[in-house]
Amino acid sequence: MKKLTTIALVLVMVFTLMVSGAHADPEAMYGKTFPDFTVKTISGEDFTLSESLKTHDLVVINFWATWCGPCCMEFPFLQEAWEKYADRVDVIAMSVERSDTDKVLKNFAKEYGLTFSIGRDEKKLLDKMRGDAIPTTLIVDRTGKVVSVDVGAKMSVEEFTELFDSLLADIPVEI
């Protein structure tokens, strides 16, 4: 009986490890190619990752919602950092909240003075990565590879600029 219990326990543990090992999360995207996507922005334009990477060295993909306090706190810092790096870094902020309509997002952007691209995560990209925390921010380099993954908010412009500087350090500036 003891042998049967031990075997059953081992099988449960192996099954649990197999299931948890198959569970993806945003951090698991690090070093992998991010799938190309297109999202309609609140300005009515299409934002396509591959198109943005033709003219920028990095693309920041930020998953957020208007009700998320940490998201709201970090946006002014992201806006200021992006303004300094807009020639090399692009930003797409995608709300994961269904009730964040274009009208709600436009009002939010106006209130916070946000001028980078904003849209909705209608393709459920965060869900596909099995992400469940916001803000979640991924940075993709010109080759499409995820070079940074952060779950949680950055609380200063310097956190963004230092990250951008470190990621851009080995990428030559195109003239």
Backbone as JSON Lines, residues from 0, in Angstrom:
{"i":0,"aa":"M","n":[0.83,-1.19,0.0],"ca":[0.0,0.0,0.0],"c":[0.87,1.26,0.0]}
{"i":1,"aa":"K","n":[1.95,1.22,0.79],"ca":[2.85,2.36,0.87],"c":[3.52,2.6,-0.49]}
{"i":2,"aa":"K","n":[3.85,1.53,-1.2],"ca":[4.47,1.63,-2.5],"c":[3.51,2.27,-3.51]}
{"i":3,"aa":"L","n":[2.25,1.89,-3.47],"ca":[1.23,2.44,-4.35],"c":[1.01,3.94,-4.09]}
{"i":4,"aa":"T","n":[1.01,4.33,-2.83],"ca":[0.85,5.73,-2.45],"c":[2.04,6.54,-2.96]}
{"i":5,"aa":"T","n":[3.23,6.0,-2.82],"ca":[4.44,6.68,-3.29],"c":[4.4,6.87,-4.81]}
{"i":6,"aa":"I","n":[4.0,5.83,-5.51],"ca":[3.9,5.91,-6.98],"c":[2.87,6.96,-7.38]}
{"i":7,"aa":"A","n":[1.73,6.96,-6.72],"ca":[0.68,7.94,-7.02],"c":[1.18,9.36,-6.76]}
{"i":8,"aa":"L","n":[1.89,9.55,-5.66],"ca":[2.42,10.87,-5.32],"c":[3.44,11.34,-6.36]}
{"i":9,"aa":"V","n":[4.31,10.44,-6.8],"ca":[5.3,10.78,-7.82],"c":[4.61,11.15,-9.13]}
{"i":10,"aa":"L","n":[3.58,10.4,-9.51],"ca":[2.85,10.71,-10.74],"c":[2.17,12.07,-10.67]}
{"i":11,"aa":"V","n":[1.6,12.4,-9.53],"ca":[0.97,13.71,-9.35],"c":[2.02,14.81,-9.46]}
{"i":12,"aa":"M","n":[3.18,14.61,-8.85],"ca":[4.24,15.61,-8.91],"c":[4.73,15.79,-10.35]}
{"i":13,"aa":"V","n":[4.92,14.71,-11.08],"ca":[5.38,14.78,-12.47],"c":[4.34,15.51,-13.31]}
{"i":14,"aa":"F","n":[3.08,15.17,-13.14],"ca":[2.01,15.83,-13.89],"c":[1.98,17.32,-13.57]}
{"i":15,"aa":"T","n":[2.11,17.69,-12.31],"ca":[2.1,19.09,-11.89],"c":[3.27,19.83,-12.52]}
{"i":16,"aa":"L","n":[4.44,19.24,-12.54],"ca":[5.6,19.88,-13.16],"c":[5.41,20.05,-14.66]}
{"i":17,"aa":"M","n":[4.81,19.06,-15.3],"ca":[4.56,19.15,-16.74],"c":[3.6,20.29,-17.05]}
{"i":18,"aa":"V","n":[2.54,20.4,-16.28],"ca":[1.56,21.45,-16.51],"c":[2.16,22.81,-16.22]}
{"i":19,"aa":"S","n":[2.85,22.97,-15.11],"ca":[3.42,24.27,-14.77],"c":[4.54,24.63,-15.73]}
{"i":20,"aa":"G","n":[5.26,23.67,-16.25],"ca":[6.32,23.95,-17.22],"c":[5.76,24.43,-18.54]}
{"i":21,"aa":"A","n":[4.54,24.03,-18.86],"ca":[3.92,24.44,-20.1],"c":[3.31,25.84,-19.98]}
{"i":22,"aa":"H","n":[3.17,26.33,-18.78],"ca":[2.56,27.63,-18.53],"c":[3.51,28.75,-18.96]}
{"i":23,"aa":"A","n":[3.07,29.53,-19.93],"ca":[3.89,30.65,-20.4],"c":[3.58,31.87,-19.55]}
{"i":24,"aa":"D","n":[4.46,32.82,-19.56],"ca":[4.23,34.1,-18.92],"c":[5.07,35.14,-19.65]}
{"i":25,"aa":"P","n":[4.79,36.42,-19.41],"ca":[5.54,37.43,-20.16],"c":[7.06,37.3,-20.02]}
{"i":26,"aa":"E","n":[7.56,36.95,-18.83],"ca":[8.99,36.8,-18.65],"c":[9.57,35.71,-19.56]}
{"i":27,"aa":"A","n":[8.76,34.72,-19.9],"ca":[9.21,33.65,-20.79],"c":[9.44,34.15,-22.21]}
{"i":28,"aa":"M","n":[8.95,35.34,-22.53],"ca":[9.14,35.9,-23.86],"c":[10.55,36.47,-24.05]}
{"i":29,"aa":"Y","n":[11.26,36.71,-22.94],"ca":[12.59,37.31,-23.03],"c":[13.48,36.5,-23.97]}
{"i":30,"aa":"G","n":[14.09,37.18,-24.92],"ca":[15.0,36.53,-25.87],"c":[14.3,35.89,-27.06]}
{"i":31,"aa":"K","n":[12.99,35.89,-27.07],"ca":[12.24,35.29,-28.17],"c":[11.72,36.37,-29.1]}
{"i":32,"aa":"T","n":[11.35,35.97,-30.3],"ca":[10.77,36.89,-31.25],"c":[9.32,37.15,-30.89]}
{"i":33,"aa":"F","n":[8.96,38.43,-30.79],"ca":[7.57,38.78,-30.48],"c":[6.78,38.72,-31.78]}
{"i":34,"aa":"P","n":[5.6,38.12,-31.75],"ca":[4.82,38.0,-32.99],"c":[4.38,39.38,-33.5]}
{"i":35,"aa":"D","n":[4.46,39.54,-34.8],"ca":[4.02,40.8,-35.4],"c":[2.53,40.99,-35.14]}
{"i":36,"aa":"F","n":[2.11,42.23,-34.99],"ca":[0.7,42.52,-34.75],"c":[0.39,43.91,-35.28]}
{"i":37,"aa":"T","n":[-0.88,44.14,-35.5],"ca":[-1.39,45.45,-35.87],"c":[-2.52,45.79,-34.93]}
{"i":38,"aa":"V","n":[-2.53,47.02,-34.44],"ca":[-3.59,47.48,-33.55],"c":[-4.04,48.86,-34.03]}
{"i":39,"aa":"K","n":[-5.34,49.1,-33.97],"ca":[-5.9,50.41,-34.32],"c":[-5.68,51.33,-33.13]}
{"i":40,"aa":"T","n":[-5.09,52.49,-33.37],"ca":[-4.82,53.44,-32.29],"c":[-6.01,54.37,-32.1]}
{"i":41,"aa":"I","n":[-6.0,55.1,-31.0],"ca":[-7.1,56.02,-30.73],"c":[-7.14,57.19,-31.71]}
{"i":42,"aa":"S","n":[-6.04,57.39,-32.44],"ca":[-6.02,58.43,-33.48],"c":[-6.57,57.9,-34.81]}
{"i":43,"aa":"G","n":[-6.96,56.61,-34.82],"ca":[-7.55,56.02,-36.02],"c":[-6.54,55.4,-36.97]}
{"i":44,"aa":"E","n":[-5.27,55.45,-36.61],"ca":[-4.23,54.87,-37.46],"c":[-3.92,53.45,-37.02]}
{"i":45,"aa":"D","n":[-3.31,52.69,-37.93],"ca":[-2.84,51.35,-37.58],"c":[-1.42,51.45,-37.06]}
{"i":46,"aa":"F","n":[-1.14,50.75,-35.96],"ca":[0.22,50.59,-35.46],"c":[0.58,49.14,-35.72]}
{"i":47,"aa":"T","n":[1.62,48.93,-36.52],"ca":[2.1,47.58,-36.83],"c":[3.53,47.46,-36.32]}
{"i":48,"aa":"L","n":[3.78,46.45,-35.51],"ca":[5.1,46.28,-34.91],"c":[6.2,46.27,-35.96]}
{"i":49,"aa":"S","n":[6.06,45.44,-36.98],"ca":[7.13,45.32,-37.99],"c":[7.37,46.64,-38.71]}
{"i":50,"aa":"E","n":[6.33,47.42,-38.94],"ca":[6.49,48.72,-39.6],"c":[7.23,49.69,-38.68]}
{"i":51,"aa":"S","n":[6.88,49.69,-37.4],"ca":[7.56,50.57,-36.45],"c":[9.04,50.23,-36.34]}
{"i":52,"aa":"L","n":[9.35,48.93,-36.39],"ca":[10.75,48.51,-36.26],"c":[11.59,48.86,-37.49]}
{"i":53,"aa":"K","n":[10.95,49.24,-38.58],"ca":[11.7,49.69,-39.75],"c":[12.32,51.07,-39.52]}
{"i":54,"aa":"T","n":[11.72,51.84,-38.61],"ca":[12.18,53.22,-38.38],"c":[12.66,53.47,-36.95]}
{"i":55,"aa":"H","n":[12.54,52.48,-36.08],"ca":[12.96,52.64,-34.68],"c":[13.83,51.45,-34.26]}
{"i":56,"aa":"D","n":[14.76,51.71,-33.37],"ca":[15.63,50.65,-32.86],"c":[14.92,49.78,-31.82]}
{"i":57,"aa":"L","n":[13.99,50.39,-31.08],"ca":[13.25,49.68,-30.03],"c":[11.79,50.06,-30.09]}
{"i":58,"aa":"V","n":[10.93,49.11,-29.71],"ca":[9.51,49.4,-29.53],"c":[9.12,48.94,-28.14]}
{"i":59,"aa":"V","n":[8.54,49.87,-27.37],"ca":[8.02,49.57,-26.04],"c":[6.56,49.17,-26.21]}
{"i":60,"aa":"I","n":[6.22,47.98,-25.73],"ca":[4.83,47.49,-25.76],"c":[4.37,47.44,-24.31]}
{"i":61,"aa":"N","n":[3.43,48.33,-23.97],"ca":[2.97,48.46,-22.59],"c":[1.52,48.01,-22.5]}
{"i":62,"aa":"F","n":[1.25,47.01,-21.64],"ca":[-0.11,46.54,-21.39],"c":[-0.59,47.17,-20.09]}
{"i":63,"aa":"W","n":[-1.78,47.75,-20.1],"ca":[-2.24,48.56,-18.99],"c":[-3.77,48.66,-19.0]}
{"i":64,"aa":"A","n":[-4.33,49.43,-18.07],"ca":[-5.76,49.76,-18.03],"c":[-5.92,51.1,-17.32]}
{"i":65,"aa":"T","n":[-7.0,51.81,-17.64],"ca":[-7.2,53.14,-17.07],"c":[-7.45,53.09,-15.57]}
{"i":66,"aa":"W","n":[-7.94,51.98,-15.04],"ca":[-8.21,51.87,-13.6],"c":[-6.98,51.46,-12.81]}
{"i":67,"aa":"C","n":[-5.89,51.17,-13.47],"ca":[-4.67,50.66,-12.82],"c":[-3.84,51.83,-12.28]}
{"i":68,"aa":"G","n":[-3.79,51.96,-10.96],"ca":[-3.04,53.04,-10.32],"c":[-1.58,53.09,-10.72]}
{"i":69,"aa":"P","n":[-0.84,51.96,-10.64],"ca":[0.57,51.99,-11.05],"c":[0.75,52.36,-12.52]}
{"i":70,"aa":"C","n":[-0.19,51.95,-13.37],"ca":[-0.1,52.32,-14.79],"c":[-0.19,53.84,-14.94]}
{"i":71,"aa":"C","n":[-1.16,54.42,-14.24],"ca":[-1.36,55.88,-14.29],"c":[-0.14,56.62,-13.75]}
{"i":72,"aa":"M","n":[0.47,56.08,-12.71],"ca":[1.65,56.73,-12.12],"c":[2.85,56.69,-13.04]}
{"i":73,"aa":"E","n":[3.01,55.61,-13.82],"ca":[4.21,55.49,-14.64],"c":[4.1,56.21,-15.98]}
{"i":74,"aa":"F","n":[2.89,56.47,-16.46],"ca":[2.74,57.06,-17.79],"c":[3.42,58.42,-17.95]}
{"i":75,"aa":"P","n":[3.34,59.35,-17.01],"ca":[4.08,60.61,-17.2],"c":[5.58,60.39,-17.36]}
{"i":76,"aa":"F","n":[6.13,59.42,-16.66],"ca":[7.57,59.12,-16.78],"c":[7.89,58.52,-18.14]}
{"i":77,"aa":"L","n":[7.02,57.6,-18.6],"ca":[7.22,57.0,-19.92],"c":[7.09,58.08,-21.0]}
{"i":78,"aa":"Q","n":[6.12,58.96,-20.87],"ca":[5.93,60.04,-21.85],"c":[7.18,60.91,-21.95]}
{"i":79,"aa":"E","n":[7.71,61.33,-20.81],"ca":[8.89,62.2,-20.81],"c":[10.11,61.49,-21.4]}
{"i":80,"aa":"A","n":[10.3,60.23,-21.03],"ca":[11.43,59.47,-21.57],"c":[11.26,59.27,-23.07]}
{"i":81,"aa":"W","n":[10.07,58.95,-23.49],"ca":[9.82,58.72,-24.92],"c":[10.09,60.0,-25.72]}
{"i":82,"aa":"E","n":[9.72,61.15,-25.2],"ca":[9.98,62.4,-25.9],"c":[11.47,62.59,-26.16]}
{"i":83,"aa":"K","n":[12.31,62.14,-25.24],"ca":[13.77,62.26,-25.4],"c":[14.32,61.27,-26.42]}
{"i":84,"aa":"Y","n":[13.63,60.15,-26.61],"ca":[14.15,59.06,-27.45],"c":[13.27,58.75,-28.65]}
{"i":85,"aa":"A","n":[12.31,59.6,-28.97],"ca":[11.31,59.3,-30.0],"c":[11.91,58.98,-31.37]}
{"i":86,"aa":"D","n":[13.11,59.49,-31.64],"ca":[13.74,59.19,-32.92],"c":[14.24,57.75,-32.99]}
{"i":87,"aa":"R","n":[14.44,57.1,-31.83],"ca":[14.97,55.73,-31.82],"c":[14.04,54.73,-31.13]}
{"i":88,"aa":"V","n":[13.11,55.22,-30.32],"ca":[12.23,54.36,-29.53],"c":[10.78,54.72,-29.83]}
{"i":89,"aa":"D","n":[9.97,53.72,-30.13],"ca":[8.54,53.93,-30.32],"c":[7.79,53.28,-29.16]}
{"i":90,"aa":"V","n":[6.58,53.74,-28.92],"ca":[5.77,53.2,-27.82],"c":[4.37,52.89,-28.33]}
{"i":91,"aa":"I","n":[3.86,51.73,-27.96],"ca":[2.45,51.41,-28.13],"c":[1.93,50.94,-26.78]}
{"i":92,"aa":"A","n":[0.97,51.67,-26.24],"ca":[0.35,51.32,-24.97],"c":[-1.02,50.72,-25.29]}
{"i":93,"aa":"M","n":[-1.22,49.46,-24.88],"ca":[-2.46,48.77,-25.21],"c":[-3.24,48.43,-23.95]}
{"i":94,"aa":"S","n":[-4.43,49.01,-23.86],"ca":[-5.29,48.74,-22.71],"c":[-5.87,47.34,-22.83]}
{"i":95,"aa":"V","n":[-5.85,46.64,-21.71],"ca":[-6.42,45.28,-21.66],"c":[-7.86,45.29,-21.14]}
{"i":96,"aa":"E","n":[-8.35,46.46,-20.76],"ca":[-9.69,46.58,-20.18],"c":[-10.74,46.76,-21.27]}
{"i":97,"aa":"R","n":[-11.73,45.87,-21.29],"ca":[-12.79,45.94,-22.31],"c":[-13.55,47.26,-22.29]}
{"i":98,"aa":"S","n":[-13.79,47.81,-21.1],"ca":[-14.58,49.05,-21.0],"c":[-13.77,50.29,-21.37]}
{"i":99,"aa":"D","n":[-12.49,50.14,-21.64],"ca":[-11.66,51.26,-22.1],"c":[-11.89,51.46,-23.6]}
{"i":100,"aa":"T","n":[-12.99,52.13,-23.92],"ca":[-13.32,52.41,-25.31],"c":[-12.37,53.46,-25.86]}
{"i":101,"aa":"D","n":[-12.43,53.69,-27.15],"ca":[-11.6,54.73,-27.75],"c":[-11.87,56.09,-27.11]}
{"i":102,"aa":"K","n":[-13.13,56.38,-26.82],"ca":[-13.47,57.65,-26.19],"c":[-12.83,57.76,-24.81]}
{"i":103,"aa":"V","n":[-12.93,56.69,-24.02],"ca":[-12.33,56.67,-22.69],"c":[-10.81,56.86,-22.81]}
{"i":104,"aa":"L","n":[-10.2,56.15,-23.75],"ca":[-8.74,56.24,-23.93],"c":[-8.31,57.62,-24.42]}
{"i":105,"aa":"K","n":[-9.09,58.22,-25.3],"ca":[-8.76,59.58,-25.77],"c":[-8.81,60.57,-24.62]}
{"i":106,"aa":"N","n":[-9.83,60.46,-23.79],"ca":[-9.94,61.35,-22.63],"c":[-8.78,61.13,-21.66]}
{"i":107,"aa":"F","n":[-8.42,59.87,-21.45],"ca":[-7.3,59.53,-20.57],"c":[-6.0,60.14,-21.11]}
{"i":108,"aa":"A","n":[-5.75,59.94,-22.41],"ca":[-4.53,60.47,-23.03],"c":[-4.47,61.99,-22.91]}
{"i":109,"aa":"K","n":[-5.6,62.64,-23.11],"ca":[-5.64,64.1,-22.99],"c":[-5.36,64.53,-21.55]}
{"i":110,"aa":"E","n":[-5.99,63.86,-20.59],"ca":[-5.8,64.2,-19.18],"c":[-4.35,64.04,-18.74]}
{"i":111,"aa":"Y","n":[-3.68,63.0,-19.24],"ca":[-2.3,62.73,-18.83],"c":[-1.26,63.32,-19.79]}
{"i":112,"aa":"G","n":[-1.69,63.95,-20.85],"ca":[-0.76,64.56,-21.8],"c":[0.05,63.53,-22.58]}
{"i":113,"aa":"L","n":[-0.57,62.4,-22.91],"ca":[0.13,61.32,-23.6],"c":[0.03,61.51,-25.11]}
{"i":114,"aa":"T","n":[1.17,61.44,-25.78],"ca":[1.2,61.62,-27.23],"c":[1.73,60.41,-27.98]}
{"i":115,"aa":"F","n":[2.18,59.38,-27.27],"ca":[2.6,58.16,-27.95],"c":[1.35,57.37,-28.35]}
{"i":116,"aa":"S","n":[1.55,56.32,-29.13],"ca":[0.42,55.53,-29.64],"c":[-0.28,54.77,-28.53]}
{"i":117,"aa":"I","n":[-1.61,54.82,-28.57],"ca":[-2.44,54.13,-27.58],"c":[-3.54,53.38,-28.33]}
{"i":118,"aa":"G","n":[-3.76,52.15,-27.91],"ca":[-4.82,51.34,-28.51],"c":[-5.35,50.35,-27.51]}
{"i":119,"aa":"R","n":[-6.08,49.38,-28.01],"ca":[-6.64,48.35,-27.14],"c":[-6.06,46.99,-27.53]}
{"i":120,"aa":"D","n":[-5.84,46.16,-26.54],"ca":[-5.3,44.81,-26.77],"c":[-6.42,43.87,-27.22]}
{"i":121,"aa":"E","n":[-7.01,44.18,-28.36],"ca":[-8.13,43.38,-28.87],"c":[-7.7,41.98,-29.3]}
{"i":122,"aa":"K","n":[-6.43,41.81,-29.63],"ca":[-5.93,40.5,-30.03],"c":[-5.54,39.65,-28.82]}
{"i":123,"aa":"K","n":[-5.71,40.22,-27.63],"ca":[-5.44,39.5,-26.37],"c":[-3.99,39.0,-26.31]}
{"i":124,"aa":"L","n":[-3.05,39.85,-26.71],"ca":[-1.64,39.46,-26.7],"c":[-1.15,39.14,-25.29]}
{"i":125,"aa":"L","n":[-1.57,39.94,-24.3],"ca":[-1.15,39.67,-22.93],"c":[-1.72,38.34,-22.46]}
{"i":126,"aa":"D","n":[-2.97,38.05,-22.78],"ca":[-3.58,36.76,-22.42],"c":[-2.83,35.61,-23.07]}
{"i":127,"aa":"K","n":[-2.41,35.78,-24.33],"ca":[-1.71,34.72,-25.05],"c":[-0.37,34.4,-24.39]}
{"i":128,"aa":"M","n":[0.21,35.41,-23.72],"ca":[1.46,35.17,-22.98],"c":[1.16,34.68,-21.57]}
{"i":129,"aa":"R","n":[-0.11,34.55,-21.25],"ca":[-0.6,34.17,-19.92],"c":[-0.19,35.18,-18.86]}
{"i":130,"aa":"G","n":[-0.11,36.42,-19.31],"ca":[0.17,37.5,-18.37],"c":[-1.1,37.88,-17.63]}
{"i":131,"aa":"D","n":[-0.95,38.17,-16.35],"ca":[-2.13,38.54,-15.58],"c":[-1.87,39.75,-14.69]}
{"i":132,"aa":"A","n":[-0.77,40.44,-14.91],"ca":[-0.46,41.62,-14.1],"c":[-0.23,42.81,-15.02]}
{"i":133,"aa":"I","n":[-0.69,43.96,-14.58],"ca":[-0.42,45.19,-15.31],"c":[0.09,46.23,-14.34]}
{"i":134,"aa":"P","n":[0.94,47.12,-14.79],"ca":[1.46,47.17,-16.14],"c":[2.5,46.07,-16.41]}
{"i":135,"aa":"T","n":[2.46,45.59,-17.62],"ca":[3.5,44.69,-18.12],"c":[4.08,45.38,-19.35]}
{"i":136,"aa":"T","n":[5.4,45.53,-19.36],"ca":[6.07,46.24,-20.44],"c":[7.15,45.36,-21.05]}
{"i":137,"aa":"L","n":[7.05,45.18,-22.36],"ca":[8.07,44.46,-23.12],"c":[8.73,45.44,-24.06]}
{"i":138,"aa":"I","n":[10.01,45.26,-24.29],"ca":[10.72,46.06,-25.27],"c":[11.29,45.11,-26.32]}
{"i":139,"aa":"V","n":[11.0,45.45,-27.57],"ca":[11.4,44.62,-28.71],"c":[12.45,45.39,-29.5]}
{"i":140,"aa":"D","n":[13.53,44.7,-29.9],"ca":[14.57,45.37,-30.68],"c":[14.26,45.27,-32.17]}
{"i":141,"aa":"R","n":[15.11,45.88,-32.96],"ca":[14.89,45.98,-34.41],"c":[14.74,44.61,-35.08]}
{"i":142,"aa":"T","n":[15.29,43.57,-34.5],"ca":[15.18,42.23,-35.08],"c":[13.88,41.55,-34.66]}
{"i":143,"aa":"G","n":[13.09,42.2,-33.78],"ca":[11.84,41.61,-33.31],"c":[11.97,40.82,-32.04]}
{"i":144,"aa":"K","n":[13.2,40.78,-31.5],"ca":[13.46,40.01,-30.28],"c":[13.11,40.81,-29.03]}
{"i":145,"aa":"V","n":[12.5,40.14,-28.05],"ca":[12.18,40.78,-26.78],"c":[13.48,40.9,-25.97]}
{"i":146,"aa":"V","n":[13.86,42.15,-25.68],"ca":[15.12,42.41,-24.98],"c":[14.92,42.9,-23.56]}
{"i":147,"aa":"S","n":[13.66,43.13,-23.18],"ca":[13.36,43.55,-21.81],"c":[11.92,43.19,-21.49]}
{"i":148,"aa":"V","n":[11.7,42.7,-20.28],"ca":[10.36,42.4,-19.78],"c":[10.27,42.91,-18.36]}
{"i":149,"aa":"D","n":[9.29,43.77,-18.1],"ca":[9.07,44.3,-16.76],"c":[7.6,44.15,-16.4]}
{"i":150,"aa":"V","n":[7.35,43.51,-15.28],"ca":[6.0,43.44,-14.73],"c":[6.0,44.37,-13.53]}
{"i":151,"aa":"G","n":[5.17,45.41,-13.59],"ca":[5.17,46.44,-12.56],"c":[5.58,47.76,-13.16]}
{"i":152,"aa":"A","n":[5.36,48.81,-12.4],"ca":[5.58,50.18,-12.89],"c":[6.98,50.68,-12.6]}
{"i":153,"aa":"K","n":[7.45,51.53,-13.5],"ca":[8.67,52.29,-13.26],"c":[8.24,53.61,-12.64]}
{"i":154,"aa":"M","n":[8.99,54.07,-11.66],"ca":[8.57,55.23,-10.89],"c":[9.42,56.48,-11.09]}
{"i":155,"aa":"S","n":[10.15,56.52,-12.22],"ca":[10.9,57.73,-12.53],"c":[11.26,57.74,-14.01]}
{"i":156,"aa":"V","n":[11.51,58.93,-14.53],"ca":[11.98,59.07,-15.9],"c":[13.33,58.37,-16.04]}
{"i":157,"aa":"E","n":[14.16,58.5,-15.0],"ca":[15.5,57.91,-15.03],"c":[15.46,56.39,-15.21]}
{"i":158,"aa":"E","n":[14.47,55.73,-14.63],"ca":[14.38,54.28,-14.81],"c":[14.19,53.94,-16.28]}
{"i":159,"aa":"F","n":[13.37,54.71,-16.98],"ca":[13.17,54.48,-18.41],"c":[14.4,54.88,-19.2]}
{"i":160,"aa":"T","n":[14.96,56.05,-18.94],"ca":[16.09,56.51,-19.74],"c":[17.32,55.62,-19.54]}
{"i":161,"aa":"E","n":[17.55,55.17,-18.33],"ca":[18.67,54.25,-18.1],"c":[18.46,52.93,-18.84]}
{"i":162,"aa":"L","n":[17.23,52.45,-18.84],"ca":[16.92,51.21,-19.58],"c":[17.13,51.43,-21.07]}
{"i":163,"aa":"F","n":[16.58,52.52,-21.62],"ca":[16.76,52.82,-23.04],"c":[18.24,52.95,-23.39]}
{"i":164,"aa":"D","n":[18.98,53.69,-22.56],"ca":[20.42,53.86,-22.81],"c":[21.13,52.52,-22.85]}
{"i":165,"aa":"S","n":[20.83,51.65,-21.9],"ca":[21.52,50.35,-21.86],"c":[21.16,49.5,-23.07]}
{"i":166,"aa":"L","n":[19.93,49.56,-23.53],"ca":[19.52,48.75,-24.68],"c":[20.0,49.34,-26.0]}
{"i":167,"aa":"L","n":[20.14,50.65,-26.06],"ca":[20.58,51.31,-27.28],"c":[22.1,51.4,-27.41]}
{"i":168,"aa":"A","n":[22.81,51.12,-26.33],"ca":[24.28,51.31,-26.3],"c":[25.02,50.59,-27.41]}
{"i":169,"aa":"D","n":[24.58,49.4,-27.77],"ca":[25.29,48.63,-28.78],"c":[24.68,48.74,-30.16]}
{"i":170,"aa":"I","n":[23.67,49.59,-30.31],"ca":[23.02,49.75,-31.6],"c":[23.52,51.06,-32.22]}
{"i":171,"aa":"P","n":[24.18,50.99,-33.37],"ca":[24.67,52.22,-33.99],"c":[23.51,53.11,-34.44]}
{"i":172,"aa":"V","n":[23.73,54.42,-34.34],"ca":[22.72,55.38,-34.78],"c":[22.78,55.47,-36.3]}
{"i":173,"aa":"E","n":[21.61,55.3,-36.94],"ca":[21.57,55.42,-38.4],"c":[21.35,56.88,-38.78]}
{"i":174,"aa":"I","n":[22.08,57.3,-39.78],"ca":[21.98,58.71,-40.23],"c":[21.25,58.77,-41.53]}
